Amino acid sequence: MRVPNTVRYLDSMGFKYTKSDLEMIVHRQLANLEVLGERIKLLEKQNELLVKYNHKLIEELSDRKPPIPYPKLSRKKISQEIQNLAAED
């Protein structure tokens, strides 16, 4: 069953939207999500490059010792550390 475009939908604040208004909002949100995804990819690439150059600098400054990679904690370890900090307080 099709809903005519003249039907108005109410949101929680009492604003009225037509079906075409809601479709336009959804399309804009999808476009914004795509842009955010592209930005996240760029930030990840920049982060990789920064880590790479940081390792090169560490190697040059530390008498040719290999750099120690940053520790990556799993979610389980992070939650355990948060609980330990809360228990100390």
PyMOL commands that set and color helices and strands:
alter all, ss='L'
color gray80, all
select helices_A, chain A and resi 19-61+75-88
alter helices_A, ss='H'
color red, helices_A
select strands_A, chain A and resi 8-10+16-18
alter strands_A, ss='S'
color yellow, strands_A
deselect
rebuild
show_as cartoon
